Amino acid sequence: MSEINFGIDDRCINEIQVASMHKLIRRAKQAHFTDVRLRINGEYEFHEADWLKHFVELSLPRVRVHPKSDGLLIIAASGKGRYMTWRERIAYWLLGNKTEMFP
């Protein structure tokens, strides 16, 4: 399964909207079924929205690395984990034990 990314420019959203998004996602994760009601041009539309449960905040570390006796364990923001390959271990070491690269 491939990862799909969506983003929003921080100049297009304020703190109140960010807090609202956090609340919406937190509430969706607690629900069994989730629907969203949109009001577009005065008319309401309902959409199935169980996908809201799978949102992760990208400003958080996307990957955590835990040293184990048999290698370096990578745990993604989604909670899935696996051990680093030799190439990844070399890149991790060359980057000063950092998992993110910024321009």
N, CA and C atoms as a LAMMPS dump frame, in Angstrom:
ITEM: TIMESTEP
0
ITEM: NUMBER OF ATOMS
309
ITEM: BOX BOUNDS ff ff ff
-5.0000000000000000e+02 5.0000000000000000e+02
-5.0000000000000000e+02 5.0000000000000000e+02
-5.0000000000000000e+02 5.0000000000000000e+02
ITEM: ATOMS id mol type element x y z
1 1 1 N 0.844 -1.171 0
2 1 2 C 0 0 0
3 1 3 C 0.893 1.24 0
4 2 1 N 0.588 2.201 -0.831
5 2 2 C 1.406 3.401 -0.91
6 2 3 C 0.886 4.464 0.049
7 3 1 N 1.775 5.365 0.4
8 3 2 C 1.425 6.467 1.286
9 3 3 C 0.951 7.643 0.446
10 4 1 N -0.136 8.278 0.859
11 4 2 C -0.675 9.445 0.171
12 4 3 C -0.479 10.643 1.083
13 5 1 N 0.039 11.729 0.542
14 5 2 C 0.307 12.907 1.356
15 5 3 C -0.533 14.087 0.905
16 6 1 N -1.104 14.785 1.866
17 6 2 C -1.781 16.048 1.638
18 6 3 C -1.141 17.061 2.575
19 7 1 N -1.138 18.302 2.19
20 7 2 C -0.563 19.324 3.045
21 7 3 C -1.317 20.622 2.924
22 8 1 N -1.059 21.507 3.867
23 8 2 C -1.646 22.835 3.827
24 8 3 C -0.562 23.819 4.231
25 9 1 N -0.455 24.893 3.494
26 9 2 C 0.525 25.927 3.774
27 9 3 C 0.142 26.622 5.074
28 10 1 N 1.109 26.784 5.983
29 10 2 C 0.787 27.389 7.278
30 10 3 C 0.36 28.851 7.175
31 11 1 N 0.55 29.462 6.011
32 11 2 C 0.064 30.836 5.818
33 11 3 C -1.427 30.858 5.505
34 12 1 N -2.023 29.7 5.215
35 12 2 C -3.436 29.609 4.833
36 12 3 C -4.336 29.178 5.978
37 13 1 N -3.792 28.992 7.172
38 13 2 C -4.578 28.464 8.284
39 13 3 C -4.13 29.147 9.571
40 14 1 N -5.086 29.419 10.458
41 14 2 C -4.735 30.072 11.724
42 14 3 C -4.79 29.077 12.878
43 15 1 N -4.424 29.549 14.088
44 15 2 C -4.348 28.649 15.246
45 15 3 C -5.71 28.067 15.614
46 16 1 N -6.77 28.835 15.448
47 16 2 C -8.111 28.345 15.775
48 16 3 C -8.485 27.188 14.844
49 17 1 N -8.159 27.313 13.56
50 17 2 C -8.448 26.244 12.607
51 17 3 C -7.603 25.006 12.905
52 18 1 N -6.347 25.214 13.303
53 18 2 C -5.481 24.078 13.66
54 18 3 C -6.057 23.344 14.868
55 19 1 N -6.493 24.096 15.876
56 19 2 C -7.091 23.479 17.063
57 19 3 C -8.356 22.708 16.691
58 20 1 N -9.139 23.254 15.779
59 20 2 C -10.349 22.58 15.313
60 20 3 C -10.012 21.278 14.599
61 21 1 N -8.961 21.285 13.772
62 21 2 C -8.535 20.07 13.072
63 21 3 C -8.078 19.01 14.067
64 22 1 N -7.299 19.425 15.088
65 22 2 C -6.842 18.487 16.112
66 22 3 C -8.033 17.842 16.82
67 23 1 N -9.024 18.656 17.178
68 23 2 C -10.204 18.13 17.862
69 23 3 C -10.975 17.178 16.971
70 24 1 N -11.162 17.541 15.705
71 24 2 C -11.884 16.702 14.759
72 24 3 C -11.204 15.337 14.598
73 25 1 N -9.904 15.337 14.42
74 25 2 C -9.164 14.079 14.22
75 25 3 C -9.179 13.246 15.499
76 26 1 N -8.978 13.892 16.655
77 26 2 C -9.009 13.172 17.933
78 26 3 C -10.374 12.508 18.138
79 27 1 N -11.457 13.227 17.858
80 27 2 C -12.805 12.675 18
81 27 3 C -13.057 11.55 16.993
82 28 1 N -12.573 11.702 15.757
83 28 2 C -12.765 10.67 14.733
84 28 3 C -12.066 9.378 15.126
85 29 1 N -10.889 9.471 15.766
86 29 2 C -10.154 8.28 16.18
87 29 3 C -10.907 7.505 17.258
88 30 1 N -11.788 8.189 18.009
89 30 2 C -12.561 7.534 19.058
90 30 3 C -13.845 6.907 18.524
91 31 1 N -14.23 7.242 17.304
92 31 2 C -15.519 6.807 16.754
93 31 3 C -15.4 5.477 16.019
94 32 1 N -16.538 4.796 15.894
95 32 2 C -16.579 3.563 15.118
96 32 3 C -16.862 3.868 13.649
97 33 1 N -17.832 4.742 13.387
98 33 2 C -18.136 5.214 12.036
99 33 3 C -18.047 6.735 12.044
100 34 1 N -17.565 7.31 10.966
101 34 2 C -17.417 8.761 10.899
102 34 3 C -17.986 9.267 9.578
103 35 1 N -18.837 10.278 9.665
104 35 2 C -19.36 10.99 8.497
105 35 3 C -19.043 12.469 8.656
106 36 1 N -18.912 13.157 7.543
107 36 2 C -18.655 14.597 7.551
108 36 3 C -19.78 15.28 6.793
109 37 1 N -20.286 16.379 7.361
110 37 2 C -21.31 17.17 6.695
111 37 3 C -20.648 18.459 6.214
112 38 1 N -20.671 18.688 4.914
113 38 2 C -20.119 19.903 4.319
114 38 3 C -21.249 20.809 3.863
115 39 1 N -21.066 22.09 4.042
116 39 2 C -22.03 23.058 3.521
117 39 3 C -21.342 23.804 2.392
118 40 1 N -21.806 23.573 1.181
119 40 2 C -21.216 24.181 -0.007
120 40 3 C -22.306 24.956 -0.72
121 41 1 N -22.088 26.264 -0.856
122 41 2 C -23.059 27.149 -1.507
123 41 3 C -24.458 26.992 -0.923
124 42 1 N -24.531 26.862 0.395
125 42 2 C -25.816 26.783 1.072
126 42 3 C -26.47 25.42 1.077
127 43 1 N -25.866 24.44 0.442
128 43 2 C -26.431 23.092 0.416
129 43 3 C -25.505 22.136 1.167
130 44 1 N -26.113 21.212 1.898
131 44 2 C -25.345 20.265 2.694
132 44 3 C -25.08 18.984 1.918
133 45 1 N -23.875 18.463 2.107
134 45 2 C -23.476 17.174 1.544
135 45 3 C -22.916 16.326 2.677
136 46 1 N -23.2 15.046 2.657
137 46 2 C -22.662 14.114 3.647
138 46 3 C -21.678 13.181 2.955
139 47 1 N -20.555 12.94 3.617
140 47 2 C -19.52 12.059 3.066
141 47 3 C -19.035 11.103 4.147
142 48 1 N -18.783 9.865 3.765
143 48 2 C -18.176 8.885 4.662
144 48 3 C -16.749 9.349 4.921
145 49 1 N -16.331 9.343 6.174
146 49 2 C -15.022 9.931 6.494
147 49 3 C -14.24 9.105 7.513
148 50 1 N -14.285 7.79 7.415
149 50 2 C -13.481 6.96 8.311
150 50 3 C -11.984 7.17 8.093
151 51 1 N -11.623 7.739 6.96
152 51 2 C -10.218 8.035 6.669
153 51 3 C -9.642 9.06 7.646
154 52 1 N -10.485 9.856 8.308
155 52 2 C -9.991 10.833 9.286
156 52 3 C -9.232 10.159 10.426
157 53 1 N -9.59 8.914 10.729
158 53 2 C -8.939 8.187 11.823
159 53 3 C -7.459 7.947 11.552
160 54 1 N -7.068 7.996 10.291
161 54 2 C -5.704 7.634 9.913
162 54 3 C -4.788 8.838 9.722
163 55 1 N -5.275 10.037 10.018
164 55 2 C -4.436 11.221 9.897
165 55 3 C -3.338 11.19 10.953
166 56 1 N -2.149 11.6 10.584
167 56 2 C -1.05 11.786 11.52
168 56 3 C -0.486 13.171 11.286
169 57 1 N -0.042 13.797 12.353
170 57 2 C 0.513 15.136 12.239
171 57 3 C 1.959 15.03 11.763
172 58 1 N 2.264 15.658 10.64
173 58 2 C 3.596 15.541 10.06
174 58 3 C 4.615 16.435 10.744
175 59 1 N 4.167 17.372 11.57
176 59 2 C 5.132 18.192 12.3
177 59 3 C 5.766 17.388 13.434
178 60 1 N 5.148 16.27 13.783
179 60 2 C 5.739 15.354 14.747
180 60 3 C 6.814 14.54 14.04
181 61 1 N 7.753 13.959 14.783
182 61 2 C 8.75 13.115 14.12
183 61 3 C 8.07 11.99 13.36
184 62 1 N 8.392 11.866 12.086
185 62 2 C 7.741 10.842 11.263
186 62 3 C 8.278 9.456 11.569
187 63 1 N 9.528 9.393 12.023
188 63 2 C 10.152 8.101 12.285
189 63 3 C 10.945 8.2 13.589
190 64 1 N 10.8 7.2 14.428
191 64 2 C 11.613 7.111 15.643
192 64 3 C 12.547 5.916 15.479
193 65 1 N 13.76 6.039 15.992
194 65 2 C 14.743 4.96 15.896
195 65 3 C 15.083 4.501 17.306
196 66 1 N 14.985 3.187 17.521
197 66 2 C 15.298 2.604 18.817
198 66 3 C 16.393 1.565 18.632
199 67 1 N 17.546 1.753 19.307
200 67 2 C 18.589 0.73 19.219
201 67 3 C 18.167 -0.527 19.985
202 68 1 N 18.295 -1.661 19.338
203 68 2 C 17.982 -2.964 19.942
204 68 3 C 19.229 -3.825 19.841
205 69 1 N 19.24 -4.933 20.532
206 69 2 C 20.42 -5.804 20.531
207 69 3 C 20.709 -6.382 19.147
208 70 1 N 19.671 -6.529 18.314
209 70 2 C 19.875 -7.11 16.987
210 70 3 C 19.711 -6.102 15.848
211 71 1 N 19.85 -4.806 16.125
212 71 2 C 19.8 -3.794 15.073
213 71 3 C 19.056 -2.551 15.505
214 72 1 N 18.847 -1.639 14.556
215 72 2 C 18.128 -0.402 14.818
216 72 3 C 16.684 -0.554 14.346
217 73 1 N 15.755 -0.377 15.267
218 73 2 C 14.337 -0.525 14.972
219 73 3 C 13.76 0.837 14.591
220 74 1 N 13.094 0.91 13.425
221 74 2 C 12.436 2.13 12.964
222 74 3 C 10.95 1.965 13.261
223 75 1 N 10.37 2.976 13.927
224 75 2 C 8.928 2.977 14.165
225 75 3 C 8.357 4.226 13.515
226 76 1 N 7.452 4.039 12.559
227 76 2 C 6.841 5.147 11.83
228 76 3 C 5.76 5.799 12.685
229 77 1 N 5.314 6.996 12.268
230 77 2 C 4.26 7.715 12.987
231 77 3 C 2.977 6.891 13.042
232 78 1 N 2.789 6.007 12.086
233 78 2 C 1.595 5.155 12.065
234 78 3 C 1.672 4.039 13.1
235 79 1 N 2.87 3.828 13.695
236 79 2 C 3.039 2.788 14.703
237 79 3 C 3.653 1.508 14.173
238 80 1 N 3.822 1.402 12.852
239 80 2 C 4.413 0.201 12.271
240 80 3 C 5.938 0.269 12.411
241 81 1 N 6.547 -0.868 12.637
242 81 2 C 7.984 -0.898 12.837
243 81 3 C 8.676 -1.956 12.006
244 82 1 N 9.972 -1.74 11.784
245 82 2 C 10.817 -2.709 11.098
246 82 3 C 12.273 -2.358 11.421
247 83 1 N 13.175 -3.269 11.117
248 83 2 C 14.593 -3.014 11.351
249 83 3 C 15.212 -2.336 10.143
250 84 1 N 16.202 -1.453 10.383
251 84 2 C 16.898 -0.742 9.301
252 84 3 C 17.73 -1.704 8.476
253 85 1 N 17.8 -1.417 7.179
254 85 2 C 18.714 -2.151 6.302
255 85 3 C 20.114 -1.586 6.518
256 86 1 N 21.136 -2.25 5.967
257 86 2 C 22.503 -1.751 6.101
258 86 3 C 22.651 -0.389 5.448
259 87 1 N 22.038 -0.179 4.282
260 87 2 C 22.094 1.127 3.624
261 87 3 C 21.495 2.224 4.504
262 88 1 N 20.348 1.922 5.104
263 88 2 C 19.701 2.9 5.978
264 88 3 C 20.553 3.196 7.211
265 89 1 N 21.195 2.167 7.738
266 89 2 C 22.062 2.371 8.915
267 89 3 C 23.247 3.262 8.58
268 90 1 N 23.805 3.08 7.382
269 90 2 C 24.93 3.926 6.96
270 90 3 C 24.46 5.372 6.763
271 91 1 N 23.318 5.558 6.096
272 91 2 C 22.772 6.911 5.895
273 91 3 C 22.445 7.56 7.234
274 92 1 N 21.88 6.806 8.143
275 92 2 C 21.549 7.305 9.476
276 92 3 C 22.813 7.777 10.191
277 93 1 N 23.878 6.991 10.098
278 93 2 C 25.149 7.351 10.716
279 93 3 C 25.744 8.592 10.05
280 94 1 N 25.718 8.647 8.69
281 94 2 C 26.266 9.8 7.967
282 94 3 C 25.505 11.095 8.265
283 95 1 N 24.211 10.992 8.537
284 95 2 C 23.392 12.171 8.842
285 95 3 C 23.459 12.569 10.315
286 96 1 N 24.341 11.951 11.059
287 96 2 C 24.486 12.31 12.46
288 96 3 C 23.347 11.795 13.321
289 97 1 N 22.883 10.592 13.009
290 97 2 C 21.793 9.943 13.745
291 97 3 C 20.501 10.756 13.71
292 98 1 N 20.229 11.357 12.568
293 98 2 C 18.971 12.08 12.357
294 98 3 C 18.18 11.345 11.293
295 99 1 N 16.841 11.389 11.431
296 99 2 C 16.007 10.683 10.458
297 99 3 C 15.366 11.628 9.462
298 100 1 N 15.506 12.933 9.637
299 100 2 C 14.897 13.895 8.711
300 100 3 C 15.988 14.738 8.075
301 101 1 N 15.809 15.044 6.795
302 101 2 C 16.725 15.942 6.098
303 101 3 C 15.939 17.179 5.708
304 102 1 N 16.473 18.347 5.988
305 102 2 C 15.835 19.603 5.63
306 102 3 C 16.757 20.384 4.724
307 103 1 N 16.201 21.056 3.702
308 103 2 C 17.063 21.831 2.8
309 103 3 C 17.683 23.027 3.501
